[in-house]
């Protein structure tokens, strides 16, 4: 996958959970998780590569907290537009 993307699960018309897929090679699967901020859990592949971020509390996610995690992982920061689907409903 070349670019990160956001996948959102809705329940009752509101964002219930989300997953931000990071750049990764094919065949990478999550083998361990680590909580970095409240409501944000990072999934790692067997080789230690971060492959995604679980957003367990999308209603309280701030762009600043999300970008702190991305920077900690050595990833490019997100924009308001990247997270807009969380607030679409």
Secondary structure, DSSP 8 states (H G I E B T S, - for coil): --S-EEEEEEETTEEEEEEEE----TT----EEEEEETTEEEEE-TTS-EEEEEES-GGG--HHHHHHHHHHTT-----HHHHGGGG--
